[in-house]
Amino acid sequence: MNKLADKIKNKKPVTIAFFGDSVTQGCFELRVAEGKTFEPVYRPWEAYSKKLQQIFEYCIKDTSVNILNYGISGDTATMGLARIDEMLCHKPDMVIVCFGLNDSTKDIDGIKEYKDSLEKIFEKLYGIQTIFMTPNMTNSRVYEFETNAEMIALMEETAKRQNNGVMDEYMECARQICDKYKIMVCDCYKIWKDMEQIGIDTVKLLSNKINHPTESMHWLFAFELFKTILKST
C-alpha cells in the first residue's frame, strides 16, 4: 500500500501538490491591458486542483485533503525545475505534474530541453507518489469572433503548432519519459484529441480560445485524476 492510500485508510490528512503552468494555476480568459499587453484572468478556486479536492471531500468524508497549487502562468518544465524545492519543502504525499503547453512554443527544437527538464523533475520527485497529467489541446483554428489583431496573431501561432503535430510530439515525449521513470500518466490530452476526432469543437472548450480550458473542462481533469489516483492505490 502506498503512502497516500495508507493515510486515507487511517483517516489521516493528505497533501497533494499541483506543479504546472497557467492551467494549473487557474487562468482562464485573456484581457487586453494597458500597452496592448495580455493579462490572464485568474480564478484559482475554479482550477482542477480545487475540483479534485471537492471530489475527495465528497467521496472520502473522514480524510482532510490539503491542496498546494504550484502552478505559475507562463512556466515551462525548465522554469518549474528551478523552483521545485519550494514545493518539496512542504513534503507532499503526492505530486501532480503538468507541463507542455508553454514548452511547445519553442517548436520541435525545444523538445530536448523539455525532455531533460522533465527527467530532472522526476528524479527530484523520486520516492514521492507522482502522476503526470498531459494538458489539453491548444486551439486548432483562429476563433471566428475574435477581432483583436494581436490575439488573432497569437491564435495563428498556437493553431499552427497544434495542427502540424508539434504538441503531439511533446506529449509523446512526455509519455515516453513517464514510462522510463515508471510515472503514472493521466492522459487528458488523448481525451481532447478523441473529442476532436468525433467532431467536437474543442476550440469552444477553451476560455481564451487559445490554451486555457473553460471552468467546466477543469472537471474533466479532476475526474480523470481521481480515477488515476484510485488506480495507483
FENFEN-V45366 format. One record per backbone hydrogen bond with DSSP energy under -1.0 kcal/mol. CO is the residue of the C=O (numbers start at 0). NH is the residue of the N-H. If there is no record, write none. Layout:
[[CO/NH] [CO/NH]]
This chain:
[[1/5] [2/6] [3/7] [4/8] [5/9] [6/11] [7/10] [13/65] [14/92] [14/93] [15/67] [16/95] [17/69] [18/97] [19/71] [20/24] [21/25] [21/26] [25/42] [28/40] [30/38] [32/35] [36/32] [38/30] [40/27] [42/45] [43/46] [46/50] [47/51] [48/52] [49/53] [50/54] [51/55] [52/56] [53/57] [54/58] [55/59] [59/62] [63/13] [65/15] [67/17] [71/74] [75/79] [76/80] [77/81] [79/82] [82/85] [83/87] [84/88] [86/89] [87/90] [93/16] [94/130] [95/18] [96/132] [99/103] [101/104] [102/105] [103/106] [106/109] [107/110] [109/113] [110/114] [111/115] [112/116] [113/117] [114/118] [115/119] [116/120] [117/121] [118/122] [119/123] [120/124] [122/125] [124/127] [128/94] [130/96] [131/185] [142/145] [147/151] [148/152] [149/153] [150/154] [151/155] [152/156] [153/157] [154/158] [155/159] [156/160] [157/161] [158/162] [159/163] [160/165] [160/166] [164/168] [165/169] [166/170] [167/171] [168/172] [169/173] [170/174] [171/175] [172/176] [173/177] [174/178] [175/179] [176/180] [177/182] [183/131] [185/133] [185/187] [187/191] [188/192] [189/193] [190/194] [191/195] [192/196] [193/197] [194/199] [195/198] [199/201] [201/204] [202/205] [204/213] [209/138] [211/206] [215/218] [216/220] [217/221] [218/222] [219/223] [220/224] [221/225] [222/226] [223/227] [224/228] [225/229] [226/230] [227/231]]
